[in-house]
Amino acid sequence: MADRLDDDEIEQRLPDGWERDGDEITRTYEFDDYLKGISFVTDIGEVAEEEFHHPEIVVGYKEVEVRLTTHDAGGITDKDMRLADLFDDEY
Ligand SMILES: C[C@H](O)[C@H](O)[C@H]1CNC2=NC(N)=NC(=O)C2=N1
């Protein structure tokens, strides 16, 4: 099981555009239209399944909010940071 990162590690490793919110990291991606957001959700869903590590996703109008935490560890781990980078690659 992945170990929880400490506050300093989280601060250092948080990718650009992401924020820490308690035991989660989050980013809201913006799109030109609604269906581009839906397409992005499909893309990151496939990445999540490949990595077997899953975000919470809130789909809005021309924006998608993604939240990551490691439930098995009860906090933020390397898995969350890795997935954040992979999701950014899809954007
Ligand atoms: C049994 C456990 O749910 C699985 O190992 C995976 C599935 N996807 C997951 N996703 C996230 N975000 N955290 C987990 O701990 C996690 N665990």
The ligand as an ORCA input file, in Angstrom:
! r2SCAN-3c Opt
* xyz 0 1
  C      -9.747     -2.248     -3.259
  C      -9.483     -0.816     -3.645
  O     -10.679     -0.128     -3.805
  C      -8.704     -0.791     -4.958
  O      -7.462     -1.333     -4.696
  C      -8.418      0.626     -5.514
  C      -9.446      1.107     -6.483
  N      -9.279      2.517     -6.828
  C      -8.812      3.386     -5.895
  N      -8.851      4.699     -6.110
  C      -8.463      5.583     -5.170
  N      -8.539      6.908     -5.417
  N      -8.001      5.161     -3.995
  C      -7.889      3.848     -3.668
  O      -7.426      3.514     -2.568
  C      -8.281      2.883     -4.659
  N      -8.185      1.566     -4.449
*
